Amino acid sequence: MLVLILGIAVFLGVHVLSTFRDTRADLIKRFGAAVFRIGYSAAAIAGFVLIVWGFSRYRAEGLIHVWSPPLWTRHLTIMLMWFAFIALACMNPAPGRIRGWLRHPMLVAIKIWALAHLLVNGDLGGMILFGSFLAFAVYDRIAVKKRGDLGAPRITSFTRADAIALGAGTLAYLAMIALHPVLIGAPVLT
């Protein structure tokens, strides 16, 4: 589990670093934008690899059960994940009513994804992984708001971007349901 925790610390650490705008600006000034981006990306990728490797090792060694989620949480998670994929599909910069309603679609997607998985994972590793991402997304939303970043503008009507987000999000959602056993090692529908 140590590898998992290290991966979370590295991955989320570099993302938290970017919320400290003065520190970020100082690093860019000192090393240049290209070097900063390369270092940031390398650290984020390394953290992600450590998370995947650490979580797979943790699962292979045996889950540490903390609580047993009730059956109804699985149904709720399946529904919530559709919303998470729609939010993720709203990352398209084209203006849309859904994007404007969400303001920061990536953060909304992360919060829904993490919460949904916390509902159905009663093991310690899952709680640490998904709880960390939920805490980060809440923190980052507060940081974004403090910076005065209002996010996507609100518009009054649905646009082509909304139709694309709904279609692409739904297709990605269905693909993940089918591929979840292969990619993650746990079936969604049982």
PEVEN-V219292 format. One record per pair of residues at least 24 apart in sequence whose C-alpha atoms are under 10 Angstrom apart, sorted by the first residue. I is the first residue (numbers start at 0). J is the second residue. D is the distance in Angstrom with one decimal. If there is no record, write none. Layout:
BEGIN
i={I,I}
j={J,J}
d={D,D}
END
This chain:
BEGIN
i={0,0,0,0,0,0,0,0,0,0,0,0,1,1,1,1,1,1,2,2,2,2,2,2,2,2,2,2,3,3,3,3,3,3,3,3,3,3,3,3,3,3,3,4,4,4,4,4,4,4,4,4,5,5,5,5,6,6,6,6,6,6,6,6,6,6,6,6,6,6,7,7,7,7,7,7,7,7,7,7,7,7,7,8,8,8,8,9,9,9,9,9,9,9,9,10,10,10,10,10,10,10,10,10,10,10,10,10,11,11,11,11,11,11,11,11,12,12,12,12,13,13,13,13,13,13,13,14,14,14,14,14,15,15,15,15,15,17,18,18,18,18,18,19,19,20,50,51,53,54,54,54,55,55,57,57,57,58,58,58,58,61,62,62,62,62,62,63,63,63,63,63,64,64,64,64,64,64,64,65,65,65,65,65,65,66,66,66,66,66,67,67,67,67,67,68,68,68,68,68,68,69,69,69,70,71,71,72,72,72,72,72,72,73,73,73,73,73,73,73,73,74,74,74,74,75,75,75,76,76,76,76,76,76,76,76,76,76,77,77,77,77,77,77,77,78,79,79,79,79,79,79,80,80,80,80,80,80,80,80,80,80,80,80,81,81,81,81,81,81,81,81,81,81,82,82,82,82,82,82,82,82,83,83,83,83,83,83,83,83,83,83,83,84,84,84,84,84,84,84,84,84,84,84,84,84,84,85,85,85,85,85,85,85,85,85,85,85,86,86,86,86,87,87,87,87,88,88,88,88,88,88,88,88,88,88,89,89,89,89,89,89,89,90,90,91,91,91,91,92,92,93,93,93,93,93,94,94,94,94,94,94,94,94,94,95,95,95,95,95,95,95,95,95,95,95,95,95,95,96,96,96,96,96,96,96,96,96,96,96,97,97,97,97,97,97,97,97,97,97,97,97,98,98,98,98,98,98,98,98,98,99,99,99,99,99,99,99,100,100,100,100,100,100,101,101,101,101,102,102,102,102,102,102,103,103,103,103,103,103,104,104,105,106,106,106,106,106,106,106,106,107,107,107,107,108,109,109,109,109,109,110,110,110,110,110,111}
j={50,52,53,54,55,56,57,58,60,123,124,127,49,50,53,54,56,57,46,48,49,50,51,52,53,54,56,57,46,47,48,49,50,51,52,53,54,55,56,57,124,127,128,46,49,50,53,54,124,127,128,131,46,49,50,53,42,43,44,45,46,47,48,49,50,51,52,53,54,128,43,46,47,48,49,50,51,53,127,128,129,131,132,46,49,50,131,42,43,44,45,46,47,49,50,39,40,41,42,43,44,45,46,47,48,49,50,132,42,43,46,47,131,132,135,136,42,43,46,135,38,39,40,41,42,43,46,39,42,43,135,139,135,136,138,139,142,139,138,139,142,143,146,142,146,146,128,183,124,124,125,128,183,184,123,124,125,122,124,125,184,122,121,122,123,124,125,121,122,123,124,125,120,121,122,123,124,125,126,120,121,122,123,124,126,119,120,121,122,123,118,119,120,121,122,117,118,119,120,121,122,118,119,121,119,118,119,115,116,117,118,119,120,115,116,118,119,120,187,188,189,115,119,187,188,115,118,119,111,112,113,114,115,116,117,118,119,187,115,116,119,172,176,187,188,115,108,111,112,114,115,116,108,111,112,113,114,115,116,168,169,172,175,176,108,111,112,165,168,169,170,171,172,173,107,108,111,112,165,168,169,172,107,108,109,110,111,112,113,115,168,169,172,108,109,111,112,164,165,167,168,169,170,171,172,173,175,161,163,164,165,166,167,168,169,170,171,172,111,164,165,168,164,167,168,171,160,161,163,164,165,166,167,168,169,171,160,161,163,164,165,167,168,151,164,160,161,163,164,151,160,151,158,159,160,161,151,152,153,154,157,158,159,160,161,151,152,153,154,155,156,157,158,159,160,161,162,163,164,151,152,153,154,155,156,157,158,159,160,161,151,153,154,155,156,157,158,160,161,162,164,165,150,151,152,153,154,157,160,161,164,149,150,151,152,153,154,155,150,151,152,153,154,155,150,151,152,153,148,149,150,151,152,153,140,143,148,149,150,151,150,151,136,132,133,135,136,137,138,139,140,133,136,137,140,136,133,134,135,136,137,134,135,136,137,140,136}
d={9.6,9.9,6.1,7.1,9.5,7.6,5.5,9.2,9.4,9.4,7.0,9.7,9.7,9.9,7.3,9.6,10.0,9.0,9.6,9.8,6.1,7.0,9.2,7.4,4.6,7.9,8.5,8.8,8.9,9.4,9.4,6.1,4.8,7.5,7.2,4.0,5.5,8.8,8.5,7.8,8.0,8.9,7.8,9.6,8.5,7.4,7.7,9.0,8.9,7.9,7.9,9.5,7.5,7.1,7.7,8.5,9.7,9.0,9.5,7.4,4.3,6.2,7.2,4.4,4.6,8.2,8.7,7.4,9.4,9.7,9.7,6.3,7.5,9.9,7.8,6.1,9.8,9.5,9.0,7.2,10.0,7.5,8.4,7.4,9.8,9.3,9.1,6.7,6.9,9.2,7.6,4.9,8.2,8.6,9.2,9.5,9.7,9.9,6.8,4.8,7.4,7.4,4.3,6.0,9.2,8.7,8.2,10.0,9.8,7.8,7.9,9.2,8.3,7.8,7.1,9.8,9.1,8.6,9.0,9.5,9.5,6.6,8.9,9.9,6.9,6.5,8.9,8.5,9.7,7.8,8.7,8.7,7.8,9.9,8.6,7.5,9.4,9.7,9.5,7.2,6.5,7.7,9.0,8.7,10.0,9.0,8.3,9.5,9.5,7.2,8.3,8.4,8.7,9.1,9.8,7.1,9.6,9.8,8.2,9.4,9.5,9.8,9.3,6.1,7.4,7.3,8.8,8.6,5.2,5.5,7.2,9.2,8.9,6.0,4.2,6.2,8.9,9.6,10.0,9.2,5.5,5.2,6.1,9.7,9.0,9.8,8.4,4.8,6.8,8.9,9.8,8.3,8.0,5.5,8.3,9.2,6.7,5.6,6.9,6.0,9.6,8.8,7.9,9.8,8.4,9.5,9.2,8.2,9.3,9.5,5.8,5.9,9.6,8.6,9.0,7.6,6.0,9.6,8.3,8.9,10.0,9.9,9.5,9.8,9.4,7.5,8.3,9.1,9.1,8.5,10.0,8.4,4.7,6.8,9.0,7.0,7.2,9.5,8.0,9.6,10.0,9.5,8.9,7.8,8.8,8.9,9.7,6.5,7.5,8.7,6.2,9.5,8.6,7.0,6.2,9.5,9.6,6.8,8.9,9.9,9.9,7.3,9.7,9.7,9.8,9.5,9.4,9.6,7.4,6.7,9.7,9.0,5.9,8.6,9.2,7.6,7.5,8.8,9.4,8.2,8.9,9.0,7.2,4.4,7.3,8.2,5.6,5.9,9.5,9.1,8.3,9.9,8.6,6.8,9.6,9.3,8.6,8.8,8.7,8.4,4.8,6.9,8.9,6.8,5.9,9.6,9.6,9.3,9.6,6.0,5.7,8.3,7.6,4.3,6.7,9.6,8.8,8.3,9.0,7.8,8.8,7.6,8.2,9.4,7.1,9.7,9.4,9.1,8.0,4.8,7.4,8.7,6.3,5.2,8.9,8.7,7.8,7.5,8.5,5.4,8.4,9.2,8.2,9.8,8.5,7.6,9.6,9.1,7.9,8.4,8.7,9.5,9.0,8.7,6.0,9.0,7.5,7.6,8.4,7.8,9.2,7.5,8.8,6.6,8.3,8.6,8.6,7.9,6.8,8.9,7.7,6.1,5.4,7.5,5.4,5.4,8.9,9.8,9.0,9.3,8.6,6.4,5.4,6.5,6.0,5.2,6.8,9.8,8.4,6.6,9.5,8.5,8.8,9.9,9.4,7.7,9.1,8.8,6.2,9.7,8.5,9.2,8.9,6.3,8.0,7.8,9.0,10.0,8.7,7.7,8.9,9.7,7.6,4.8,5.0,4.1,6.4,9.1,9.6,7.9,8.1,6.1,8.2,9.7,8.4,7.7,9.5,8.9,9.4,6.8,4.6,4.6,7.0,7.8,8.0,9.1,9.4,8.3,5.5,6.7,8.8,8.6,9.0,9.9,9.2,9.1,5.6,7.9,9.9,7.7,6.9,9.9,7.8,9.1,8.8,9.1,6.9,9.9,9.0,6.4,9.3,8.3,8.7,5.9,7.3,9.9,9.7}
END
